[in-house]
Amino acid sequence: MRVGPYAIGSLDVVVDRIRRAEADGFPIVWTHQATGIDPFVAMAVAAREAPLIEMGTALVPAALRHPSALAAEALTTQAALGGRLTLGIGMSHPHVVEGRLGLSYERPAEFMREYLEALLPLLHGESADIAGKRLTMRGGLDVGDVPPPPVLIGALAPHMLRLAGRLVDGTITAATGPRGLAEHVVPTITQAAADAGRPAPRIISAVVACITDDADAARSRIAATSKPYATMPAFKEMLTREGVTSQVELGLIGDEDTARDRAKAFIAAGATELIVREAPGTPEEAERTRAFLKSLLDD
């Protein structure tokens, strides 16, 4: 099973977790950008201390960077990593884009299409020529001979999933369980990719994990410190489809056998890999969770 942990925190913490993920044998490690450090800088810093592991962003908000700026930063990081970057980008949420940044969240799938039409040529060393409703990009970049990284987008709604299937290498999902994957995400994106003559997409499920003998206490603790996904429309729809009220109910939480069965259910539903956030807990739970995640690599 292809599994990658999250590396989130201060610069020193992220670099240390990337180094530890490589030492533990994980094929890929993920970081993101919300209100913290720049993930591309952190990955470049970690590149020489962790010279083998792939690194990905899950996710960086498109609204924070013009496609030209994101392409330049991603390609520079790709060069620093020697071709080990996976670029995951997303639309974020209205309360972030409109409330925090003061930008429009109108018609997100249309915006993402324009964004990708500008970004993808730049990543491939080509010139972009787009004058859309929301974005303009003309010309190219000069960053040397750098191979383009795989591109994933956060996609849950039908329009965004079809866009992912047509234009990029796959999707990263959150607040989505096996039922939502099997009934909605997998068939929608896979059909779009097939219709566009593209390879089968990567479908990456982000989940939380805590190996513990007190699952109820762990869920309560995790829920108290997690984002309220059930209040966000796109996530709320997926949770309703799954028949749960919180993303915590979809996590790999409980003893090893329970968590393993849950992980296998995601893969059986069509996820090609998992991104796993290790939930805070006792030192014993942290050690058990780390050992469990390593064991999934053999499944």
Secondary structure, 3 states (H helix, E strand, C coil): CCEEEECCCCHHHHHHHHHHHHHCCCCEEEECCCCCCCHHHHHHHHCCCCCCCEEEECCEEHHHCCHHHHHHHHHHHHHHHCCCEEEEEECCCHHHHHHHCCCCCCCHHHHHHHHHHHHHHHHCCCCEEEECCCCEEEECCCCCCCCCCCEEEECCCHHHHHHHHHHCCEEEECCCCHHHHHHHHHHHHHHHHHHCCCCCCEEEEEEEEEECCCHHHHHHHHHHHCCCHHHCHHHHHHHHHHCCCCHHHHCEEECHHHHHHHHHHHHHCCCCEEEEEECCCCHHHHHHHHHHHHHHCCC
